[in-house]
């Protein structure tokens, strides 16, 4: 909705990926409980997301030199230090694949068969590979000193 309205804010650059991560994590955890997704895969995805959120908070705090007076300032609601989170392409692909896997696994019990279960297994491995790849890409970017942040002055 914000994109359609042309609203592009720092807080939105945090909330949009965070909302995706929270949605996928809670749905996937419920699906593990119902036996629809493998717990190892869901653990991998959730741990990666926790690490990415923690890394983003750490990076923002570092940019602010660990000095801010409020969350209002931290999320740059006043526009004073506008560094936005910019996800990598592999991370976006990973999110799309995760959503596709959740949808497919949810439909499997009622509409699926052994053949569609095979595709879900392949999709699960693809999600695992892009999750690991995305984590490695962010790690490599951090080690190179690059940033997933863009200054918008």
Residue, then its C-alpha position, 0 to 999 in steps of 0.5 A: x500500500x505504501x509503495x502504491x501511495x509513493x510513501x518511502x520511509x526509513x521506518x517502512x524499510x524496517x517494517x516491511x521485511x520484518x512483517x514478512x519474517x514474522x508472518x512466515x515464522x509464525x505460519x511455518x511454526x504452526x505448520x511444523x506443529x501440524x507436520x506439514x513442514x520439516x522442523x529443521x527447515x523452519x529452524x534454519x529460516x527462523x534462525x536466519x531471520x532472527x540473525x538478520x533482524x539482529x544484524x540490522x539493529x546492530x548496524x543501525x545502532x553502529x551508524x548512530x554511534x550507539x547514541x540515540x534518545x528514543x526509538x523515534x530517533x532510532x527509526x529516523x522518524x524525523x528524517x535526520x539520519x535516513x539510512x534505509x534497509x535494502x534487502x539483497x535480491x537473493x533475500x527477496x527470492x528466498x522470501x518468495x520461495x518461502x511463501x510459495x512453500x507455505x502455500x503449497x504445504x498448506x494445500x497438500x493435505x486436501x489437494x495434493x498427492x504423492x507427486x505434489x509432495x515430491x515437488x514440495x520436497x524439492x521446493x523445501x530444498x530450494x528454500x533451504x539453499x536460498x536461505x543459506x545463500x542469502x545468509x552467506x551473501x549478507x555475511x560476505x557483504x558485512x565482511x567486505x564492509x559493504x552495506x545493505x543501507x542506502x543513504x537518502x539525504 
